[in-house]
Amino acid sequence: MSRRFIGKTAAIVSSVSARRSMAETGDVVTGQNSLIGLKAGFQRRIGHDFR
């Protein structure tokens, strides 16, 4: 349980830092697209975990 939580937190932190670096480069649209894909992948993985 705690291991999964740590992994989730690390993924959130890395996505936030990636979003920040993309905003700095001005690649905001690509960043939003990858963020949406990341969120969909997260939901898929959580669904598999609880099934």
PyMOL Python script that loads the backbone (N, CA, C, O; Angstrom):
from pymol import cmd

cmd.read_pdbstr("""\
ATOM      1  N   MET A   1       0.839  -1.200   0.000  1.00  0.00           N
ATOM      2  CA  MET A   1       0.000   0.000   0.000  1.00  0.00           C
ATOM      3  C   MET A   1       0.874   1.251   0.000  1.00  0.00           C
ATOM      4  O   MET A   1       0.717   2.126  -0.852  1.00  0.00           O
ATOM      5  N   SER A   2       1.803   1.330   0.970  1.00  0.00           N
ATOM      6  CA  SER A   2       2.640   2.526   1.054  1.00  0.00           C
ATOM      7  C   SER A   2       3.565   2.617  -0.166  1.00  0.00           C
ATOM      8  O   SER A   2       3.893   3.715  -0.614  1.00  0.00           O
ATOM      9  N   ARG A   3       3.985   1.463  -0.702  1.00  0.00           N
ATOM     10  CA  ARG A   3       4.878   1.495  -1.857  1.00  0.00           C
ATOM     11  C   ARG A   3       4.159   2.083  -3.073  1.00  0.00           C
ATOM     12  O   ARG A   3       4.728   2.871  -3.828  1.00  0.00           O
ATOM     13  N   ARG A   4       2.902   1.683  -3.243  1.00  0.00           N
ATOM     14  CA  ARG A   4       2.142   2.209  -4.367  1.00  0.00           C
ATOM     15  C   ARG A   4       1.935   3.713  -4.194  1.00  0.00           C
ATOM     16  O   ARG A   4       1.994   4.473  -5.161  1.00  0.00           O
ATOM     17  N   PHE A   5       1.692   4.137  -2.944  1.00  0.00           N
ATOM     18  CA  PHE A   5       1.481   5.561  -2.678  1.00  0.00           C
ATOM     19  C   PHE A   5       2.738   6.358  -3.012  1.00  0.00           C
ATOM     20  O   PHE A   5       2.663   7.445  -3.585  1.00  0.00           O
ATOM     21  N   ILE A   6       3.899   5.802  -2.645  1.00  0.00           N
ATOM     22  CA  ILE A   6       5.165   6.485  -2.930  1.00  0.00           C
ATOM     23  C   ILE A   6       5.357   6.601  -4.440  1.00  0.00           C
ATOM     24  O   ILE A   6       5.779   7.645  -4.938  1.00  0.00           O
ATOM     25  N   GLY A   7       5.045   5.529  -5.165  1.00  0.00           N
ATOM     26  CA  GLY A   7       5.182   5.574  -6.620  1.00  0.00           C
ATOM     27  C   GLY A   7       4.254   6.604  -7.235  1.00  0.00           C
ATOM     28  O   GLY A   7       4.638   7.328  -8.153  1.00  0.00           O
ATOM     29  N   LYS A   8       3.013   6.667  -6.720  1.00  0.00           N
ATOM     30  CA  LYS A   8       2.058   7.632  -7.241  1.00  0.00           C
ATOM     31  C   LYS A   8       2.543   9.053  -6.982  1.00  0.00           C
ATOM     32  O   LYS A   8       2.461   9.914  -7.858  1.00  0.00           O
ATOM     33  N   THR A   9       3.049   9.293  -5.773  1.00  0.00           N
ATOM     34  CA  THR A   9       3.545  10.627  -5.433  1.00  0.00           C
ATOM     35  C   THR A   9       4.716  11.002  -6.337  1.00  0.00           C
ATOM     36  O   THR A   9       4.800  12.136  -6.810  1.00  0.00           O
ATOM     37  N   ALA A  10       5.612  10.057  -6.576  1.00  0.00           N
ATOM     38  CA  ALA A  10       6.765  10.343  -7.431  1.00  0.00           C
ATOM     39  C   ALA A  10       6.304  10.668  -8.848  1.00  0.00           C
ATOM     40  O   ALA A  10       6.854  11.563  -9.490  1.00  0.00           O
ATOM     41  N   ALA A  11       5.294   9.945  -9.339  1.00  0.00           N
ATOM     42  CA  ALA A  11       4.793  10.218 -10.691  1.00  0.00           C
ATOM     43  C   ALA A  11       4.167  11.599 -10.758  1.00  0.00           C
ATOM     44  O   ALA A  11       4.348  12.319 -11.741  1.00  0.00           O
ATOM     45  N   ILE A  12       3.425  11.978  -9.708  1.00  0.00           N
ATOM     46  CA  ILE A  12       2.804  13.307  -9.687  1.00  0.00           C
ATOM     47  C   ILE A  12       3.884  14.380  -9.679  1.00  0.00           C
ATOM     48  O   ILE A  12       3.799  15.364 -10.414  1.00  0.00           O
ATOM     49  N   VAL A  13       4.908  14.182  -8.838  1.00  0.00           N
ATOM     50  CA  VAL A  13       5.978  15.180  -8.754  1.00  0.00           C
ATOM     51  C   VAL A  13       6.692  15.301 -10.096  1.00  0.00           C
ATOM     52  O   VAL A  13       6.985  16.408 -10.549  1.00  0.00           O
ATOM     53  N   SER A  14       6.971  14.162 -10.732  1.00  0.00           N
ATOM     54  CA  SER A  14       7.689  14.213 -12.008  1.00  0.00           C
ATOM     55  C   SER A  14       6.827  14.864 -13.081  1.00  0.00           C
ATOM     56  O   SER A  14       7.344  15.599 -13.923  1.00  0.00           O
ATOM     57  N   SER A  15       5.503  14.603 -13.064  1.00  0.00           N
ATOM     58  CA  SER A  15       4.640  15.222 -14.070  1.00  0.00           C
ATOM     59  C   SER A  15       4.563  16.722 -13.852  1.00  0.00           C
ATOM     60  O   SER A  15       4.504  17.491 -14.812  1.00  0.00           O
ATOM     61  N   VAL A  16       4.565  17.147 -12.580  1.00  0.00           N
ATOM     62  CA  VAL A  16       4.515  18.586 -12.302  1.00  0.00           C
ATOM     63  C   VAL A  16       5.792  19.256 -12.798  1.00  0.00           C
ATOM     64  O   VAL A  16       5.735  20.317 -13.420  1.00  0.00           O
ATOM     65  N   SER A  17       6.938  18.644 -12.528  1.00  0.00           N
ATOM     66  CA  SER A  17       8.201  19.244 -12.972  1.00  0.00           C
ATOM     67  C   SER A  17       8.287  19.229 -14.496  1.00  0.00           C
ATOM     68  O   SER A  17       8.808  20.167 -15.098  1.00  0.00           O
ATOM     69  N   ALA A  18       7.776  18.166 -15.122  1.00  0.00           N
ATOM     70  CA  ALA A  18       7.782  18.122 -16.586  1.00  0.00           C
ATOM     71  C   ALA A  18       6.886  19.217 -17.157  1.00  0.00           C
ATOM     72  O   ALA A  18       7.232  19.861 -18.148  1.00  0.00           O
ATOM     73  N   ARG A  19       5.734  19.421 -16.524  1.00  0.00           N
ATOM     74  CA  ARG A  19       4.829  20.466 -16.993  1.00  0.00           C
ATOM     75  C   ARG A  19       5.500  21.836 -16.854  1.00  0.00           C
ATOM     76  O   ARG A  19       5.377  22.688 -17.734  1.00  0.00           O
ATOM     77  N   ARG A  20       6.207  22.037 -15.742  1.00  0.00           N
ATOM     78  CA  ARG A  20       6.866  23.323 -15.519  1.00  0.00           C
ATOM     79  C   ARG A  20       7.935  23.560 -16.592  1.00  0.00           C
ATOM     80  O   ARG A  20       8.039  24.660 -17.135  1.00  0.00           O
ATOM     81  N   SER A  21       8.723  22.532 -16.893  1.00  0.00           N
ATOM     82  CA  SER A  21       9.783  22.707 -17.889  1.00  0.00           C
ATOM     83  C   SER A  21       9.176  22.931 -19.272  1.00  0.00           C
ATOM     84  O   SER A  21       9.722  23.700 -20.064  1.00  0.00           O
ATOM     85  N   MET A  22       8.054  22.269 -19.578  1.00  0.00           N
ATOM     86  CA  MET A  22       7.399  22.482 -20.869  1.00  0.00           C
ATOM     87  C   MET A  22       6.860  23.899 -20.966  1.00  0.00           C
ATOM     88  O   MET A  22       6.945  24.525 -22.022  1.00  0.00           O
ATOM     89  N   ALA A  23       6.302  24.414 -19.861  1.00  0.00           N
ATOM     90  CA  ALA A  23       5.785  25.781 -19.871  1.00  0.00           C
ATOM     91  C   ALA A  23       6.927  26.764 -20.099  1.00  0.00           C
ATOM     92  O   ALA A  23       6.748  27.789 -20.757  1.00  0.00           O
ATOM     93  N   GLU A  24       8.098  26.451 -19.556  1.00  0.00           N
ATOM     94  CA  GLU A  24       9.247  27.340 -19.743  1.00  0.00           C
ATOM     95  C   GLU A  24       9.703  27.339 -21.200  1.00  0.00           C
ATOM     96  O   GLU A  24      10.119  28.372 -21.726  1.00  0.00           O
ATOM     97  N   THR A  25       9.622  26.175 -21.851  1.00  0.00           N
ATOM     98  CA  THR A  25      10.024  26.126 -23.260  1.00  0.00           C
ATOM     99  C   THR A  25       8.915  26.647 -24.159  1.00  0.00           C
ATOM    100  O   THR A  25       9.151  26.880 -25.344  1.00  0.00           O
ATOM    101  N   GLY A  26       7.713  26.836 -23.631  1.00  0.00           N
ATOM    102  CA  GLY A  26       6.608  27.336 -24.431  1.00  0.00           C
ATOM    103  C   GLY A  26       5.876  26.229 -25.159  1.00  0.00           C
ATOM    104  O   GLY A  26       5.088  26.498 -26.066  1.00  0.00           O
ATOM    105  N   ASP A  27       6.126  24.981 -24.773  1.00  0.00           N
ATOM    106  CA  ASP A  27       5.487  23.845 -25.432  1.00  0.00           C
ATOM    107  C   ASP A  27       4.266  23.427 -24.624  1.00  0.00           C
ATOM    108  O   ASP A  27       4.125  22.261 -24.255  1.00  0.00           O
ATOM    109  N   VAL A  28       3.390  24.383 -24.353  1.00  0.00           N
ATOM    110  CA  VAL A  28       2.313  24.137 -23.400  1.00  0.00           C
ATOM    111  C   VAL A  28       1.309  23.144 -23.973  1.00  0.00           C
ATOM    112  O   VAL A  28       0.810  22.281 -23.251  1.00  0.00           O
ATOM    113  N   VAL A  29       1.009  23.260 -25.278  1.00  0.00           N
ATOM    114  CA  VAL A  29      -0.020  22.400 -25.865  1.00  0.00           C
ATOM    115  C   VAL A  29       0.420  20.945 -25.781  1.00  0.00           C
ATOM    116  O   VAL A  29      -0.362  20.078 -25.391  1.00  0.00           O
ATOM    117  N   THR A  30       1.673  20.677 -26.149  1.00  0.00           N
ATOM    118  CA  THR A  30       2.179  19.310 -26.074  1.00  0.00           C
ATOM    119  C   THR A  30       2.163  18.820 -24.636  1.00  0.00           C
ATOM    120  O   THR A  30       1.863  17.656 -24.370  1.00  0.00           O
ATOM    121  N   GLY A  31       2.489  19.717 -23.709  1.00  0.00           N
ATOM    122  CA  GLY A  31       2.489  19.325 -22.309  1.00  0.00           C
ATOM    123  C   GLY A  31       1.103  18.923 -21.850  1.00  0.00           C
ATOM    124  O   GLY A  31       0.950  17.940 -21.125  1.00  0.00           O
ATOM    125  N   GLN A  32       0.083  19.678 -22.267  1.00  0.00           N
ATOM    126  CA  GLN A  32      -1.278  19.343 -21.865  1.00  0.00           C
ATOM    127  C   GLN A  32      -1.689  18.001 -22.467  1.00  0.00           C
ATOM    128  O   GLN A  32      -2.338  17.193 -21.803  1.00  0.00           O
ATOM    129  N   ASN A  33      -1.309  17.764 -23.733  1.00  0.00           N
ATOM    130  CA  ASN A  33      -1.676  16.506 -24.368  1.00  0.00           C
ATOM    131  C   ASN A  33      -1.052  15.325 -23.637  1.00  0.00           C
ATOM    132  O   ASN A  33      -1.723  14.327 -23.373  1.00  0.00           O
ATOM    133  N   SER A  34       0.240  15.439 -23.308  1.00  0.00           N
ATOM    134  CA  SER A  34       0.912  14.343 -22.618  1.00  0.00           C
ATOM    135  C   SER A  34       0.336  14.171 -21.220  1.00  0.00           C
ATOM    136  O   SER A  34       0.268  13.056 -20.703  1.00  0.00           O
ATOM    137  N   LEU A  35      -0.084  15.287 -20.603  1.00  0.00           N
ATOM    138  CA  LEU A  35      -0.670  15.200 -19.268  1.00  0.00           C
ATOM    139  C   LEU A  35      -2.005  14.460 -19.330  1.00  0.00           C
ATOM    140  O   LEU A  35      -2.316  13.662 -18.445  1.00  0.00           O
ATOM    141  N   ILE A  36      -2.797  14.725 -20.380  1.00  0.00           N
ATOM    142  CA  ILE A  36      -4.076  14.026 -20.529  1.00  0.00           C
ATOM    143  C   ILE A  36      -3.817  12.529 -20.714  1.00  0.00           C
ATOM    144  O   ILE A  36      -4.495  11.696 -20.113  1.00  0.00           O
ATOM    145  N   GLY A  37      -2.832  12.198 -21.549  1.00  0.00           N
ATOM    146  CA  GLY A  37      -2.502  10.796 -21.754  1.00  0.00           C
ATOM    147  C   GLY A  37      -2.019  10.147 -20.473  1.00  0.00           C
ATOM    148  O   GLY A  37      -2.324   8.986 -20.200  1.00  0.00           O
ATOM    149  N   LEU A  38      -1.256  10.909 -19.680  1.00  0.00           N
ATOM    150  CA  LEU A  38      -0.760  10.380 -18.411  1.00  0.00           C
ATOM    151  C   LEU A  38      -1.922  10.105 -17.471  1.00  0.00           C
ATOM    152  O   LEU A  38      -1.939   9.089 -16.776  1.00  0.00           O
ATOM    153  N   LYS A  39      -2.905  11.020 -17.449  1.00  0.00           N
ATOM    154  CA  LYS A  39      -4.047  10.843 -16.563  1.00  0.00           C
ATOM    155  C   LYS A  39      -4.849   9.613 -16.982  1.00  0.00           C
ATOM    156  O   LYS A  39      -5.312   8.855 -16.129  1.00  0.00           O
ATOM    157  N   ALA A  40      -5.017   9.411 -18.293  1.00  0.00           N
ATOM    158  CA  ALA A  40      -5.758   8.246 -18.772  1.00  0.00           C
ATOM    159  C   ALA A  40      -5.030   6.963 -18.393  1.00  0.00           C
ATOM    160  O   ALA A  40      -5.657   5.984 -17.988  1.00  0.00           O
ATOM    161  N   GLY A  41      -3.701   6.967 -18.526  1.00  0.00           N
ATOM    162  CA  GLY A  41      -2.929   5.793 -18.141  1.00  0.00           C
ATOM    163  C   GLY A  41      -3.037   5.514 -16.658  1.00  0.00           C
ATOM    164  O   GLY A  41      -3.089   4.359 -16.236  1.00  0.00           O
ATOM    165  N   PHE A  42      -3.070   6.594 -15.853  1.00  0.00           N
ATOM    166  CA  PHE A  42      -3.225   6.439 -14.413  1.00  0.00           C
ATOM    167  C   PHE A  42      -4.547   5.758 -14.096  1.00  0.00           C
ATOM    168  O   PHE A  42      -4.587   4.803 -13.319  1.00  0.00           O
ATOM    169  N   GLN A  43      -5.640   6.250 -14.700  1.00  0.00           N
ATOM    170  CA  GLN A  43      -6.961   5.698 -14.418  1.00  0.00           C
ATOM    171  C   GLN A  43      -7.022   4.236 -14.843  1.00  0.00           C
ATOM    172  O   GLN A  43      -7.642   3.412 -14.170  1.00  0.00           O
ATOM    173  N   ARG A  44      -6.375   3.919 -15.965  1.00  0.00           N
ATOM    174  CA  ARG A  44      -6.376   2.536 -16.423  1.00  0.00           C
ATOM    175  C   ARG A  44      -5.662   1.651 -15.407  1.00  0.00           C
ATOM    176  O   ARG A  44      -6.128   0.558 -15.085  1.00  0.00           O
ATOM    177  N   ARG A  45      -4.506   2.145 -14.896  1.00  0.00           N
ATOM    178  CA  ARG A  45      -3.728   1.337 -13.958  1.00  0.00           C
ATOM    179  C   ARG A  45      -4.470   1.174 -12.642  1.00  0.00           C
ATOM    180  O   ARG A  45      -4.456   0.094 -12.051  1.00  0.00           O
ATOM    181  N   ILE A  46      -5.126   2.247 -12.174  1.00  0.00           N
ATOM    182  CA  ILE A  46      -5.875   2.152 -10.919  1.00  0.00           C
ATOM    183  C   ILE A  46      -7.022   1.160 -11.083  1.00  0.00           C
ATOM    184  O   ILE A  46      -7.298   0.374 -10.176  1.00  0.00           O
ATOM    185  N   GLY A  47      -7.698   1.192 -12.245  1.00  0.00           N
ATOM    186  CA  GLY A  47      -8.791   0.254 -12.493  1.00  0.00           C
ATOM    187  C   GLY A  47      -8.300  -1.182 -12.443  1.00  0.00           C
ATOM    188  O   GLY A  47      -8.989  -2.052 -11.910  1.00  0.00           O
ATOM    189  N   HIS A  48      -7.117  -1.443 -12.992  1.00  0.00           N
ATOM    190  CA  HIS A  48      -6.566  -2.795 -12.951  1.00  0.00           C
ATOM    191  C   HIS A  48      -6.232  -3.192 -11.517  1.00  0.00           C
ATOM    192  O   HIS A  48      -6.386  -4.354 -11.139  1.00  0.00           O
ATOM    193  N   ASP A  49      -5.772  -2.223 -10.715  1.00  0.00           N
ATOM    194  CA  ASP A  49      -5.388  -2.537  -9.344  1.00  0.00           C
ATOM    195  C   ASP A  49      -6.592  -2.972  -8.526  1.00  0.00           C
ATOM    196  O   ASP A  49      -6.499  -3.894  -7.717  1.00  0.00           O
ATOM    197  N   PHE A  50      -7.734  -2.303  -8.739  1.00  0.00           N
ATOM    198  CA  PHE A  50      -8.877  -2.587  -7.884  1.00  0.00           C
ATOM    199  C   PHE A  50      -9.730  -3.732  -8.410  1.00  0.00           C
ATOM    200  O   PHE A  50     -10.632  -4.199  -7.713  1.00  0.00           O
ATOM    201  N   ARG A  51      -9.458  -4.196  -9.639  1.00  0.00           N
ATOM    202  CA  ARG A  51     -10.283  -5.254 -10.192  1.00  0.00           C
ATOM    203  C   ARG A  51      -9.927  -6.614  -9.629  1.00  0.00           C
ATOM    204  O   ARG A  51     -10.539  -7.615 -10.001  1.00  0.00           O
TER     205      ARG A  51
END
""", "prot")
cmd.dss("prot")
cmd.show_as("cartoon", "prot")
cmd.util.cbc("prot")
cmd.orient("prot")
